[in-house]
Amino acid sequence: MTLLTQREAALVLRLSERTLERWRVQGTGPRFVRLPGGSIRYRQQDIEADVAARVVTSTSEGRAVR
């Protein structure tokens, strides 16, 4: 199992770390793991699943909000 830091996950997704932080507070975005001591990690499989759930075929489809 591959665990990515917030910075690594942000780089993979080409997003800012702040966006990932905001998504965690809002309960959107990829699932994450909270390790002892409060460290946040992302599993590669959860990032891939989140991206797959956001795939659309048309710009007329609603915004991907979960």
Secondary structure, DSSP 4 states (H G I P E B T S, - for coil): --EE-HHHHHHHHT--HHHHHHHHHHT-SS--EE-TTS-EEEEHHHHHHHHHHT--S-TTSPP---
